[in-house]
Structure formats: structure tokens, C-alpha cells
Amino acid sequence: MLSETEHRARLERFSSARESGFRALKRASEEGRVPVSGFNWLHLQGRDLGTIELLLGNIQAARQWFAEGALAEAMMCHLVLQNQDMVERDYWSNLPISAEHALRDALLSADPRVVGAAVDEILELDESSLDDYPDMTTRYYHLTGLAHLLREDTAQARTALASLRDSVEKDDQYLGTYFAQAFADALEGFLDHDEQLVQQALDSLTAYHEDVRGGGDGTTELLDHYTSAFLLLARHRGMNVHIDSEYVPAAVYDIEWGSVELPEDTPDALRDLYENAEPIA
């Protein structure tokens, strides 16, 4: 793990890098382009800043950055959906991944309205896109199932879960079987309020991170974002689950679900997205 001094040096770098996102948004506006890259960049810096603050134990600062990052990625998803013919094809083909990142970081913000904004964009995804990108099937059904669950549409969530279970073992999936199985177990556990199954899913996600992603010093390696996000959701839903991992800091257990103040210079477009979102209970 990095020292506190190294973490704080990274905060300065990520803060400076965040300014590049604002410049990208300004250029896109001046040139009449859809500002997807600018919002995507703000998401990446929000994730990185939130990660370092959480590792330092600064819970409210971490939640702020995760909130801005999640809103930025949700906005990017919205722009891609609305301007498919005007953005690079990679943004469209990777849309389920972007939506997943938006929801993951929204859960880490633990703000009901930020989560609602991410869910709103997920529910705009069209199943017909799987005709062009069948390797996204597990990711799509995991996302839509979780979104319906959060909107308390149990019937639709169970339909998505059935489709997710059917697709888990397919060899062509971008989301590997091991990872997808954990997501399916988590979704089923949430639907049935099965604490043991959710714990099993969290254990699997933790093992995946430790085996595949851990060991480096990048922000996606130092913090197990997926396990932490699902752990927060499980505990919010009244489940007594626990993970013992160096990649899930103790500060995660001190995060309380509720509104968070966005950073002062968060773009107006993201503030509007926040204000117009329907909160998740």
C-alpha cells in the first residue's frame, strides 16, 4: 500500500487532471461537438479522487468525488444514447460498461439521488443493442436487473435475473463467467433477501479482485470498487455482511446512506441531472 504522503501527492495530480475535463467541455461547446470525452474524463478523475480520499479515511470527500464521477458517467451515457450518429462508435459499443461504472460509483457515493440518476440511464438501454454486441449480454442483464431491483420492480428484476443466469455460461461474454456468476448471485440474494447468498457473491468478487486486479498501485487495484459498492448496498438493505480484505478499507463500513454535497465547481449540467433524478429509497 502507498503511504499517506504518496496518497496526498496523488490527490494533487488528480485534481490538476480534473481541470483537463473542464477544458475539454469548453472546447466541445465552442466547436459544437457532443462533450462525451469531457464527461468521461471527469468520471475517471472523480473515481480516482474518491478512491484516494476513501483510502485516507476522508469519507465525505470520497462520497463527493464518487458522486460527481458517477453523474459525469451517467451524463456521458445520456449523451451517447441521444447522439449515436455523432459520437465515436466505441462510446456506443462500450455503453453497458460505462453504465455499470456509473452505477458502481453512484453506490459508493451512497447518495439516493446519484444512484437514481445512474439507474435512470440504465433503464434507457435498449435490449436490441445486444444484436450488435452479444458479448455484452451478461453485463446488460446484470445492470437492468439491478436497476429494476432498485426501482422496486421485482417482476422485471427476476426476468433479467433469469436471462442473466442463462447467459452466464456462454463463452463469448465480455464479462467473464466467474465475475458474472457473482453478479447473478448478488442480484438473486438481494431479490430474496438472502444474506448468505449475498455474502457468497461478495466473497467471490473479493477473490476475483485479489486474484486478478490486486497487487498494483493504481486506484482500480488499491480499492476493490465492486465489492465495496455491493457491500454498501447490502448493508443499506439491512444485511449483516462483512468482507475482510486489504482492498476494502474499514472506512467503507462508516459510510451512511444519504444526500451529499457536490464539489463547488461541479458543472451545472451535472447539478441539473442530480436535481432531476428520482431518488432510490
C-alpha positions as YAML, in Angstrom:
chain: A
units: angstrom
residues:
- id: 1
  name: MET
  ca: [0.00, 0.00, 0.00]
- id: 2
  name: LEU
  ca: [1.07, 3.60, -0.60]
- id: 3
  name: SER
  ca: [1.98, 5.96, 2.22]
- id: 4
  name: GLU
  ca: [-0.20, 8.90, 3.24]
- id: 5
  name: THR
  ca: [2.31, 11.27, 1.64]
- id: 6
  name: GLU
  ca: [2.07, 9.38, -1.66]
- id: 7
  name: HIS
  ca: [-1.73, 9.40, -1.48]
- id: 8
  name: ARG
  ca: [-1.80, 13.15, -0.95]
- id: 9
  name: ALA
  ca: [0.57, 13.71, -3.85]
- id: 10
  name: ARG
  ca: [-1.84, 11.74, -6.00]
- id: 11
  name: LEU
  ca: [-4.74, 13.90, -4.86]
- id: 12
  name: GLU
  ca: [-2.92, 16.93, -6.22]
- id: 13
  name: ARG
  ca: [-2.25, 15.22, -9.54]
- id: 14
  name: PHE
  ca: [-5.82, 14.03, -9.93]
- id: 15
  name: SER
  ca: [-7.15, 17.48, -9.05]
- id: 16
  name: SER
  ca: [-4.97, 19.01, -11.74]
- id: 17
  name: ALA
  ca: [-6.01, 16.33, -14.22]
- id: 18
  name: ARG
  ca: [-9.66, 17.08, -13.45]
- id: 19
  name: GLU
  ca: [-9.14, 20.56, -14.87]
- id: 20
  name: SER
  ca: [-8.48, 18.94, -18.25]
- id: 21
  name: GLY
  ca: [-12.05, 17.72, -18.20]
- id: 22
  name: PHE
  ca: [-13.35, 21.26, -17.82]
- id: 23
  name: ARG
  ca: [-11.19, 22.39, -20.72]
- id: 24
  name: ALA
  ca: [-12.49, 19.52, -22.85]
- id: 25
  name: LEU
  ca: [-16.08, 20.50, -22.06]
- id: 26
  name: LYS
  ca: [-15.35, 24.09, -23.03]
- id: 27
  name: ARG
  ca: [-13.71, 23.10, -26.33]
- id: 28
  name: ALA
  ca: [-16.58, 20.81, -27.23]
- id: 29
  name: SER
  ca: [-19.05, 23.62, -26.58]
- id: 30
  name: GLU
  ca: [-17.06, 26.07, -28.71]
- id: 31
  name: GLU
  ca: [-16.73, 23.58, -31.56]
- id: 32
  name: GLY
  ca: [-20.32, 22.33, -31.43]
- id: 33
  name: ARG
  ca: [-19.37, 18.76, -30.52]
- id: 34
  name: VAL
  ca: [-21.07, 16.35, -28.14]
- id: 35
  name: PRO
  ca: [-18.91, 16.57, -24.97]
- id: 36
  name: VAL
  ca: [-18.74, 12.87, -24.18]
- id: 37
  name: SER
  ca: [-14.97, 12.77, -23.72]
- id: 38
  name: GLY
  ca: [-15.03, 15.64, -21.24]
- id: 39
  name: PHE
  ca: [-17.63, 13.99, -19.03]
- id: 40
  name: ASN
  ca: [-15.86, 10.66, -19.31]
- id: 41
  name: TRP
  ca: [-12.66, 12.32, -18.12]
- id: 42
  name: LEU
  ca: [-14.48, 13.90, -15.16]
- id: 43
  name: HIS
  ca: [-15.76, 10.45, -14.26]
- id: 44
  name: LEU
  ca: [-12.27, 8.97, -14.25]
- id: 45
  name: GLN
  ca: [-10.90, 11.75, -12.04]
- id: 46
  name: GLY
  ca: [-13.91, 11.56, -9.73]
- id: 47
  name: ARG
  ca: [-13.31, 7.84, -9.32]
- id: 48
  name: ASP
  ca: [-9.61, 8.36, -8.65]
- id: 49
  name: LEU
  ca: [-10.11, 11.25, -6.21]
- id: 50
  name: GLY
  ca: [-12.87, 9.36, -4.41]
- id: 51
  name: THR
  ca: [-10.68, 6.30, -4.13]
- id: 52
  name: ILE
  ca: [-7.74, 8.12, -2.57]
- id: 53
  name: GLU
  ca: [-9.95, 10.06, -0.16]
- id: 54
  name: LEU
  ca: [-11.60, 6.83, 0.94]
- id: 55
  name: LEU
  ca: [-8.24, 5.15, 1.47]
- id: 56
  name: LEU
  ca: [-7.25, 8.14, 3.61]
- id: 57
  name: GLY
  ca: [-10.46, 7.74, 5.62]
- id: 58
  name: ASN
  ca: [-11.99, 11.01, 4.40]
- id: 59
  name: ILE
  ca: [-15.50, 9.68, 3.92]
- id: 60
  name: GLN
  ca: [-17.43, 12.81, 2.99]
- id: 61
  name: ALA
  ca: [-14.80, 13.97, 0.49]
- id: 62
  name: ALA
  ca: [-14.74, 10.49, -1.04]
- id: 63
  name: ARG
  ca: [-18.53, 10.46, -1.38]
- id: 64
  name: GLN
  ca: [-18.47, 13.87, -3.07]
- id: 65
  name: TRP
  ca: [-15.99, 12.74, -5.69]
- id: 66
  name: PHE
  ca: [-17.73, 9.44, -6.33]
- id: 67
  name: ALA
  ca: [-20.98, 11.36, -6.71]
- id: 68
  name: GLU
  ca: [-19.54, 13.75, -9.30]
- id: 69
  name: GLY
  ca: [-17.83, 10.91, -11.14]
- id: 70
  name: ALA
  ca: [-20.99, 8.83, -11.27]
- id: 71
  name: LEU
  ca: [-23.07, 11.77, -12.51]
- id: 72
  name: ALA
  ca: [-20.45, 12.53, -15.17]
- id: 73
  name: GLU
  ca: [-20.56, 8.95, -16.47]
- id: 74
  name: ALA
  ca: [-24.36, 8.92, -16.34]
- id: 75
  name: MET
  ca: [-24.36, 12.14, -18.37]
- id: 76
  name: MET
  ca: [-21.97, 10.58, -20.87]
- id: 77
  name: CYS
  ca: [-24.35, 7.62, -21.24]
- id: 78
  name: HIS
  ca: [-27.25, 10.01, -21.78]
- id: 79
  name: LEU
  ca: [-25.37, 11.93, -24.48]
- id: 80
  name: VAL
  ca: [-24.31, 8.76, -26.27]
- id: 81
  name: LEU
  ca: [-27.89, 7.45, -26.29]
- id: 82
  name: GLN
  ca: [-29.19, 10.75, -27.63]
- id: 83
  name: ASN
  ca: [-26.44, 11.28, -30.24]
- id: 84
  name: GLN
  ca: [-25.48, 7.86, -31.56]
- id: 85
  name: ASP
  ca: [-24.71, 9.18, -35.03]
- id: 86
  name: MET
  ca: [-22.49, 11.97, -33.72]
- id: 87
  name: VAL
  ca: [-20.16, 10.15, -31.32]
- id: 88
  name: GLU
  ca: [-17.38, 7.65, -31.83]
- id: 89
  name: ARG
  ca: [-18.61, 4.09, -32.21]
- id: 90
  name: ASP
  ca: [-16.52, 2.93, -29.25]
- id: 91
  name: TYR
  ca: [-18.66, 5.00, -26.91]
- id: 92
  name: TRP
  ca: [-21.77, 3.21, -28.15]
- id: 93
  name: SER
  ca: [-20.28, -0.28, -28.05]
- id: 94
  name: ASN
  ca: [-18.95, 0.28, -24.52]
- id: 95
  name: LEU
  ca: [-22.16, 1.83, -23.22]
- id: 96
  name: PRO
  ca: [-23.03, -1.07, -20.85]
- id: 97
  name: ILE
  ca: [-19.57, -0.79, -19.29]
- id: 98
  name: SER
  ca: [-19.98, 2.96, -18.83]
- id: 99
  name: ALA
  ca: [-23.43, 2.47, -17.30]
- id: 100
  name: GLU
  ca: [-22.02, -0.15, -14.95]
- id: 101
  name: HIS
  ca: [-19.27, 2.21, -13.82]
- id: 102
  name: ALA
  ca: [-21.83, 4.97, -13.25]
- id: 103
  name: LEU
  ca: [-23.93, 2.73, -11.02]
- id: 104
  name: ARG
  ca: [-20.92, 1.31, -9.16]
- id: 105
  name: ASP
  ca: [-19.59, 4.77, -8.31]
- id: 106
  name: ALA
  ca: [-23.08, 6.02, -7.50]
- id: 107
  name: LEU
  ca: [-23.39, 3.25, -4.92]
- id: 108
  name: LEU
  ca: [-20.03, 4.29, -3.49]
- id: 109
  name: SER
  ca: [-21.39, 7.83, -3.11]
- id: 110
  name: ALA
  ca: [-24.28, 6.35, -1.10]
- id: 111
  name: ASP
  ca: [-26.45, 9.24, -2.29]
- id: 112
  name: PRO
  ca: [-30.01, 8.14, -3.22]
- id: 113
  name: ARG
  ca: [-30.33, 10.78, -5.94]
- id: 114
  name: VAL
  ca: [-26.98, 9.96, -7.56]
- id: 115
  name: VAL
  ca: [-27.94, 6.29, -7.63]
- id: 116
  name: GLY
  ca: [-31.29, 7.30, -9.13]
- id: 117
  name: ALA
  ca: [-29.55, 9.22, -11.92]
- id: 118
  name: ALA
  ca: [-27.44, 6.18, -12.81]
- id: 119
  name: VAL
  ca: [-30.46, 3.87, -12.70]
- id: 120
  name: ASP
  ca: [-32.42, 6.19, -14.98]
- id: 121
  name: GLU
  ca: [-29.76, 5.89, -17.68]
- id: 122
  name: ILE
  ca: [-29.54, 2.11, -17.32]
- id: 123
  name: LEU
  ca: [-33.27, 1.79, -17.86]
- id: 124
  name: GLU
  ca: [-32.87, 3.70, -21.14]
- id: 125
  name: LEU
  ca: [-30.60, 0.97, -22.53]
- id: 126
  name: ASP
  ca: [-32.21, -0.97, -25.34]
- id: 127
  name: GLU
  ca: [-32.02, -4.77, -25.45]
- id: 128
  name: SER
  ca: [-31.79, -4.56, -29.24]
- id: 129
  name: SER
  ca: [-28.18, -3.37, -28.86]
- id: 130
  name: LEU
  ca: [-27.30, -6.96, -27.98]
- id: 131
  name: ASP
  ca: [-27.87, -7.85, -31.64]
- id: 132
  name: ASP
  ca: [-24.71, -5.87, -32.44]
- id: 133
  name: TYR
  ca: [-22.82, -6.64, -29.22]
- id: 134
  name: PRO
  ca: [-23.86, -10.10, -27.98]
- id: 135
  name: ASP
  ca: [-20.75, -10.27, -25.78]
- id: 136
  name: MET
  ca: [-22.40, -7.68, -23.51]
- id: 137
  name: THR
  ca: [-25.35, -9.94, -22.62]
- id: 138
  name: THR
  ca: [-24.29, -10.76, -19.05]
- id: 139
  name: ARG
  ca: [-23.41, -7.16, -18.33]
- id: 140
  name: TYR
  ca: [-26.70, -5.90, -19.78]
- id: 141
  name: TYR
  ca: [-28.91, -8.23, -17.75]
- id: 142
  name: HIS
  ca: [-26.92, -7.69, -14.59]
- id: 143
  name: LEU
  ca: [-27.34, -3.94, -14.95]
- id: 144
  name: THR
  ca: [-31.01, -3.92, -15.88]
- id: 145
  name: GLY
  ca: [-31.83, -6.47, -13.20]
- id: 146
  name: LEU
  ca: [-30.15, -4.37, -10.53]
- id: 147
  name: ALA
  ca: [-31.78, -1.19, -11.85]
- id: 148
  name: HIS
  ca: [-35.25, -2.75, -11.70]
- id: 149
  name: LEU
  ca: [-34.49, -4.06, -8.22]
- id: 150
  name: LEU
  ca: [-33.55, -0.58, -7.06]
- id: 151
  name: ARG
  ca: [-36.76, 0.81, -8.57]
- id: 152
  name: GLU
  ca: [-38.65, -1.95, -6.71]
- id: 153
  name: ASP
  ca: [-39.87, -3.60, -9.92]
- id: 154
  name: THR
  ca: [-39.38, -7.14, -8.70]
- id: 155
  name: ALA
  ca: [-41.01, -8.86, -11.67]
- id: 156
  name: GLN
  ca: [-38.72, -7.17, -14.20]
- id: 157
  name: ALA
  ca: [-35.70, -7.80, -11.98]
- id: 158
  name: ARG
  ca: [-36.48, -11.52, -11.83]
- id: 159
  name: THR
  ca: [-36.91, -11.65, -15.59]
- id: 160
  name: ALA
  ca: [-33.49, -10.05, -16.01]
- id: 161
  name: LEU
  ca: [-32.01, -12.47, -13.46]
- id: 162
  name: ALA
  ca: [-33.32, -15.45, -15.43]
- id: 163
  name: SER
  ca: [-31.73, -14.07, -18.61]
- id: 164
  name: LEU
  ca: [-28.50, -13.40, -16.72]
- id: 165
  name: ARG
  ca: [-28.38, -16.98, -15.40]
- id: 166
  name: ASP
  ca: [-28.96, -18.29, -18.93]
- id: 167
  name: SER
  ca: [-26.10, -16.24, -20.36]
- id: 168
  name: VAL
  ca: [-23.51, -16.72, -17.59]
- id: 169
  name: GLU
  ca: [-22.01, -19.88, -19.08]
- id: 170
  name: LYS
  ca: [-21.69, -18.60, -22.63]
- id: 171
  name: ASP
  ca: [-18.11, -18.49, -23.90]
- id: 172
  name: ASP
  ca: [-18.40, -15.22, -25.82]
- id: 173
  name: GLN
  ca: [-19.11, -12.90, -22.89]
- id: 174
  name: TYR
  ca: [-17.03, -9.80, -22.25]
- id: 175
  name: LEU
  ca: [-17.89, -10.15, -18.56]
- id: 176
  name: GLY
  ca: [-16.16, -13.39, -17.53]
- id: 177
  name: THR
  ca: [-18.16, -16.29, -16.13]
- id: 178
  name: TYR
  ca: [-16.55, -16.01, -12.70]
- id: 179
  name: PHE
  ca: [-17.45, -12.33, -12.36]
- id: 180
  name: ALA
  ca: [-20.89, -12.69, -13.92]
- id: 181
  name: GLN
  ca: [-21.77, -15.57, -11.58]
- id: 182
  name: ALA
  ca: [-21.03, -13.34, -8.60]
- id: 183
  name: PHE
  ca: [-23.26, -10.62, -10.00]
- id: 184
  name: ALA
  ca: [-26.06, -13.13, -10.57]
- id: 185
  name: ASP
  ca: [-25.74, -14.43, -7.01]
- id: 186
  name: ALA
  ca: [-25.80, -10.88, -5.64]
- id: 187
  name: LEU
  ca: [-28.91, -9.97, -7.64]
- id: 188
  name: GLU
  ca: [-30.73, -13.12, -6.55]
- id: 189
  name: GLY
  ca: [-29.65, -12.56, -2.96]
- id: 190
  name: PHE
  ca: [-31.00, -9.01, -2.99]
- id: 191
  name: LEU
  ca: [-34.27, -10.14, -4.54]
- id: 192
  name: ASP
  ca: [-34.79, -12.91, -1.97]
- id: 193
  name: HIS
  ca: [-33.15, -11.01, 0.90]
- id: 194
  name: ASP
  ca: [-30.82, -13.99, 1.18]
- id: 195
  name: GLU
  ca: [-27.94, -12.72, 3.28]
- id: 196
  name: GLN
  ca: [-25.90, -15.88, 2.83]
- id: 197
  name: LEU
  ca: [-26.09, -15.70, -0.97]
- id: 198
  name: VAL
  ca: [-25.12, -12.02, -0.98]
- id: 199
  name: GLN
  ca: [-22.17, -12.83, 1.29]
- id: 200
  name: GLN
  ca: [-21.17, -15.59, -1.14]
- id: 201
  name: ALA
  ca: [-21.30, -13.11, -4.01]
- id: 202
  name: LEU
  ca: [-19.19, -10.60, -2.10]
- id: 203
  name: ASP
  ca: [-16.64, -13.28, -1.28]
- id: 204
  name: SER
  ca: [-16.43, -14.18, -4.97]
- id: 205
  name: LEU
  ca: [-15.99, -10.56, -6.03]
- id: 206
  name: THR
  ca: [-13.28, -10.12, -3.39]
- id: 207
  name: ALA
  ca: [-11.46, -13.25, -4.55]
- id: 208
  name: TYR
  ca: [-11.62, -12.03, -8.14]
- id: 209
  name: HIS
  ca: [-10.09, -8.69, -7.21]
- id: 210
  name: GLU
  ca: [-7.36, -10.27, -5.13]
- id: 211
  name: ASP
  ca: [-6.52, -12.81, -7.84]
- id: 212
  name: VAL
  ca: [-6.82, -10.61, -10.91]
- id: 213
  name: ARG
  ca: [-6.70, -6.91, -10.06]
- id: 214
  name: GLY
  ca: [-4.88, -6.56, -6.76]
- id: 215
  name: GLY
  ca: [-1.18, -6.14, -6.21]
- id: 216
  name: GLY
  ca: [-0.58, -2.90, -8.08]
- id: 217
  name: ASP
  ca: [-0.72, 0.72, -7.02]
- id: 218
  name: GLY
  ca: [-3.34, 2.04, -9.45]
- id: 219
  name: THR
  ca: [-6.63, 3.27, -7.99]
- id: 220
  name: THR
  ca: [-8.54, 0.37, -9.55]
- id: 221
  name: GLU
  ca: [-6.09, -2.01, -7.88]
- id: 222
  name: LEU
  ca: [-5.80, -0.40, -4.45]
- id: 223
  name: LEU
  ca: [-9.56, -0.33, -3.87]
- id: 224
  name: ASP
  ca: [-11.98, -3.13, -4.70]
- id: 225
  name: HIS
  ca: [-14.68, -0.85, -6.09]
- id: 226
  name: TYR
  ca: [-17.20, -3.54, -6.99]
- id: 227
  name: THR
  ca: [-17.11, -5.37, -3.68]
- id: 228
  name: SER
  ca: [-17.21, -2.09, -1.75]
- id: 229
  name: ALA
  ca: [-20.20, -0.87, -3.76]
- id: 230
  name: PHE
  ca: [-22.19, -4.08, -3.30]
- id: 231
  name: LEU
  ca: [-21.20, -4.20, 0.37]
- id: 232
  name: LEU
  ca: [-22.63, -0.71, 0.87]
- id: 233
  name: LEU
  ca: [-25.86, -1.65, -0.91]
- id: 234
  name: ALA
  ca: [-26.22, -4.86, 1.10]
- id: 235
  name: ARG
  ca: [-25.72, -3.11, 4.42]
- id: 236
  name: HIS
  ca: [-28.13, -0.35, 3.37]
- id: 237
  name: ARG
  ca: [-30.70, -3.07, 2.74]
- id: 238
  name: GLY
  ca: [-30.23, -4.42, 6.25]
- id: 239
  name: MET
  ca: [-27.86, -7.31, 5.60]
- id: 240
  name: ASN
  ca: [-25.16, -8.13, 8.13]
- id: 241
  name: VAL
  ca: [-22.41, -8.91, 5.63]
- id: 242
  name: HIS
  ca: [-18.69, -8.37, 6.06]
- id: 243
  name: ILE
  ca: [-15.52, -8.59, 3.99]
- id: 244
  name: ASP
  ca: [-12.01, -8.92, 5.38]
- id: 245
  name: SER
  ca: [-9.73, -7.66, 2.63]
- id: 246
  name: GLU
  ca: [-6.96, -5.11, 2.35]
- id: 247
  name: TYR
  ca: [-8.78, -3.80, -0.72]
- id: 248
  name: VAL
  ca: [-11.94, -2.92, 1.22]
- id: 249
  name: PRO
  ca: [-10.93, -0.27, 3.78]
- id: 250
  name: ALA
  ca: [-12.60, 0.00, 7.18]
- id: 251
  name: ALA
  ca: [-13.95, 3.43, 6.18]
- id: 252
  name: VAL
  ca: [-16.46, 1.70, 3.89]
- id: 253
  name: TYR
  ca: [-18.34, 0.48, 6.97]
- id: 254
  name: ASP
  ca: [-18.69, 4.06, 8.23]
- id: 255
  name: ILE
  ca: [-20.44, 5.33, 5.10]
- id: 256
  name: GLU
  ca: [-24.07, 6.19, 5.73]
- id: 257
  name: TRP
  ca: [-26.71, 6.37, 3.00]
- id: 258
  name: GLY
  ca: [-27.89, 9.96, 2.47]
- id: 259
  name: SER
  ca: [-27.50, 13.17, 0.50]
- id: 260
  name: VAL
  ca: [-24.04, 14.53, -0.17]
- id: 261
  name: GLU
  ca: [-22.90, 17.98, -1.29]
- id: 262
  name: LEU
  ca: [-21.36, 18.01, -4.74]
- id: 263
  name: PRO
  ca: [-18.00, 19.76, -5.19]
- id: 264
  name: GLU
  ca: [-18.45, 23.52, -5.56]
- id: 265
  name: ASP
  ca: [-17.29, 23.63, -9.19]
- id: 266
  name: THR
  ca: [-19.30, 20.63, -10.40]
- id: 267
  name: PRO
  ca: [-20.67, 21.56, -13.86]
- id: 268
  name: ASP
  ca: [-24.24, 22.87, -13.98]
- id: 269
  name: ALA
  ca: [-25.26, 20.05, -16.33]
- id: 270
  name: LEU
  ca: [-24.38, 17.51, -13.64]
- id: 271
  name: ARG
  ca: [-26.16, 19.50, -10.95]
- id: 272
  name: ASP
  ca: [-29.27, 19.55, -13.14]
- id: 273
  name: LEU
  ca: [-29.01, 15.80, -13.69]
- id: 274
  name: TYR
  ca: [-28.76, 15.37, -9.92]
- id: 275
  name: GLU
  ca: [-31.72, 17.60, -9.13]
- id: 276
  name: ASN
  ca: [-33.97, 15.95, -11.74]
- id: 277
  name: ALA
  ca: [-33.21, 12.36, -10.73]
- id: 278
  name: GLU
  ca: [-35.71, 10.32, -8.76]
- id: 279
  name: PRO
  ca: [-34.00, 9.15, -5.55]
- id: 280
  name: ILE
  ca: [-33.60, 5.49, -4.70]
- id: 281
  name: ALA
  ca: [-35.11, 4.51, -1.36]
...
